[in-house]
């Protein structure tokens, strides 16, 4: 009886999350902005942001820290999805910079030196770079992308590893990290952020597999990936505040923890990872009406905010905007509905928020520099991509 009651509550909350058609349009008009108004404002902010990125692109085609080609790939991706008049020239320079980091094993990154800021993060960089190159010119860069697909697929953790099915920052951790892992027991780590990037990269570039000749088609183990993602979703029915949300990694040491009623410590969910969970499940071909997806959307509506990354404050705020925009546009939701019945036109709210936050020169920046968000080129690329998702670009 108790189980039926809980499932009924979950079903009601999930159904309330989605809204479309006349209802969505009426809500937007009542809130003071039609979809056309929202799109015009978004396009103006996008153009201004792209103009800024063009003005700060380096001679070698890069943006931000050149030791991490993914940072340039994010700018390339934003331009590739745009209608900017200088798109071709800007993209060509950026793609050439990214492409020169392609290695014989298929990875696209710069190996680390003595410190992380000198390079590394092979799986993360490769996933982001192959997405951007595919968006720019999938035909020209097909050979590199096909090799990159194989590298990313081989980066998926297997066997009895605690992170089996998931992905971490690196395929093969540097020697020092292997030693530290052996001592602390934190070997073969995987997290939801990198798993979401890998899933997106593999799914978005799968059309190129038809061009692979003389070898077996490449893919990841989607069943194992989904199993890893599922373990990061909070399904504790005694904790309605967190039910449906996702945490960063098993153990929660880097993503945060919560204390359950029985005094035990468990994973804590938060905004950006909940959207990463939604995105990952959809790429793993989980139905959009599946209870796992619906409960995550219900949590997102309950904790909706464009002022902070729920559960993280301003840490990773623009990454949160970016992954939220990706997940909701991928899902196809135009309206969220909070538990109190309040409708949330997410596209309108995020467009208005980002437009208001944009600096006069067209850039965006986070005053909280954690996760490199004090870097205006990186954050501007995040913001542009978010606006593009919001208007269906």
Protein Blocks (a to p, Z undefined) as FASTA:
>chain_A
ZZmmmmmmmmmmmmmmpcchjlmmmmmmmnopafklmmmmmmmmmmmmmmmmmmmpcfko
pacjfklmklmmmmmmmmmmmccfklmmmmmmmmmmmmmmpcfkopacdddffbfklggj
kllmmmmmmmmmmmmommlmmmmmmmmmmmmmmmpcghjbfkgoiacfbfbdcfklmmmm
mmnopghiacfklmmmmmmmmmmmmmmmmmpghiacddddfklmmmmmmmmpccbfklmk
lgoiacfbehjlmnopcddfkopacddddfklmmmmmmmmmmnopafkbfklmmmmmmmm
mmgcfkbcehkljnoklmmmmmmmmmmmmnopabdcdfkopacdfklmmmmmmmmmpcfk
opacdfblghhlmbmklmmmmmmmmmmmmnoZZ
